[in-house]
Amino acid sequence: MEARTSLLLQQMEPGLLQRLEMTYPDPRSDLLDQFNPYQRQDLLLEDTPHGPYLPDDPSIHYSEFNFPYSLEVPEPEPRELAIQNAKAYLLQTSVRCDLSLYEHLVNLLTKLLNQRPQDPLSILESLNRTTQWEWFHPKLDTTRDDPETQATYEMAEKQKALFIRSSGGTEGEQDMEEEATDTPVPNIMEKAFYFEQAGIGMGSDESFRIFLALKQLVEQQPILTCRFWGKILGLKRNYLVAEVEFREGEEEGEEEEVEETLESGEVLEPHGEEEGEEDEEKAAEIIPKPTWKPPPVIPREDSRSGTNKYLYFVCNEPGRPWSRLPHVTPAQIVQARKIKKFFTGHLDTPIVSYPPFPGNEANYLRAQIARISAATHISPLGYYQFAEEEGDEEEEGGAGRDSFEENPDFEGIPVLELVDSMANWVHHTQHILPQGRCTWVNPLQKSEEEEELGEEEEKADEGLEEMEQEVGPPLLTPLSEDAEIAHLSPWTARLSCNLCPQYSLAVVRSNLWPGAYAYASGKKFENIYIGWGHKYSPENFNPALPAPVQQEYPSGPEIMEMNDPTVEEEQALKAAQEQALAAAEEEEEDEEEDEDEEVED
């Protein structure tokens, strides 16, 4: 700034400098010629606090110190001294702020030279005010141009669309009547009211926004039934989960999974190569194929059955777009039982763990939802019943009964009985087998094409085909039959209020999956989960250790290398070889002599 200002002052007209000299005259200028240079300098610098030079005392004789350089200060010219005094005066800062008149003039002149207006004198006053206003309000203009919106305001702008109806007038009233009768959107506010009595939930404001978000989801997707599953907490963002079921005949829009093209182990041969010696060399250098075979892949269950009976949509906040989770596979459920990972709130986050998980956070979230649903979705005894057309539980394949219907004759169970005995509660979601499916399948059962394999492969698989069928508890099994958790009951039941039990609710909490709750009152009940998505374990979680390194071949003396012999052993071996050689030569000479004697005879 000082370099720029000095350049501007040097480019000023001489008339301005003369006016500065007239503004700050020195009354003793007529007497300057009567004094020597040191006295003249003292008079000029006396009583001038902004002078750039220090006073010099002529009584001090610097020659006594024998300095190698001269300490005489050159006499400044009157014009230069006047400029320095004027600049020092302009650099005085204001009492209210740190701004000085010098800096303000520099900013004003810089703005004039940058903008180059046609008539700068006419706009000088307004430009002066604008420059001074920008200095005292440096962030106001930036706030107007680039508003620093907080995350709360951004979320409010997105949630504003949830409170706006698309239709209006008489047609809107007709749509409102249709929605009141035929809408798959559940009454979230009623369920939130009951959960609030038990001290569970997310508040009325957030529950209402979730209700509007589910309504928006129903308008976008062909949904037959919709239910708010719960909320899974994450490190960065949370997940709101909606459990839906599409209408019959509607395309689910699921992307087909990529199938492996070389499952049989065939090798693709390049085209265009000449046959001859190269083929013979390749045939001679055939790499032996390993006899190990990977375990068979267990197929996932079809849509609308087992672990994939329902579809799940998630979003981070009401108003944000809903994302559909993919179907879960048995391998993902099996590996999810062996690991524990916190959710981040981003579906595309990779899952880094051991054992490795086959998928990203979206697949892991879907596997945890399936596990929680199978273990914690309960209902009062008698609310659901099996259809008359359903088969027995012991069907082929161990599938049993996998569907049920509501009982129209259900009148409800008293609240005190629901709290006293866990036999009045049942599971209405199928149990997941250790295989990762609700219905067991034999992975080694051969198809028609695989039955034409060679005899060697059949002999190798004879022992593997005999697998025990996995059987789990059937549907509508009472909670009293659930296994204990290290001498701890898997469920805890209580009343929402002990002071007035006749008006209270029966609340059941899962100790196996902390965060899973259910309530029942008369003919109404509901399940919800609000937690981190982790299963309770009585012991601390320890990740599985990697398997020991396998040996490539059996170690034995026939493949072990011999140790190098010592010098003494080499000398002894050499001497023994020489003796053996000498003995062999003597025997040959004796045989030759015997043959000669026989010839002479």
Salt bridges, closest charged atoms under 4 A:
GLU21 OE2 - ARG79 NE 3.71
ASP26 OD1 - ARG28 NE 3.85
GLU46 OE1 - ARG28 NH1 3.42
GLU75 OE2 - ARG40 NH1 3.26
GLU125 OE2 - ARG129 NH2 3.08
GLU134 OE1 - LYS111 NZ 3.55
GLU157 OE1 - LYS160 NZ 3.45
GLU179 OE1 - LYS215 NZ 3.81
GLU190 OE2 - LYS524 NZ 2.42
GLU206 OE2 - LYS231 NZ 3.12
GLU243 OE1 - ARG227 NE 3.25
GLU245 OE2 - ARG304 NH1 3.87
GLU248 OE2 - ARG304 NH1 3.91
GLU252 OE2 - ARG304 NE 3.94
GLU252 OE1 - ARG324 NH2 3.76
GLU252 OE1 - HIS327 NE2 3.80
GLU254 OE2 - ARG300 NH2 3.57
GLU254 OE1 - HIS327 NE2 3.36
GLU257 OE2 - ARG300 NE 3.67
GLU273 OE1 - LYS282 NZ 2.64
GLU457 OE1 - LYS293 NZ 3.83
GLU465 OE2 - LYS446 NZ 3.63
ASP482 OD2 - HIS427 NE2 2.95
GLU526 OE1 - LYS191 NZ 3.20
GLU526 OE2 - ARG227 NH1 2.85
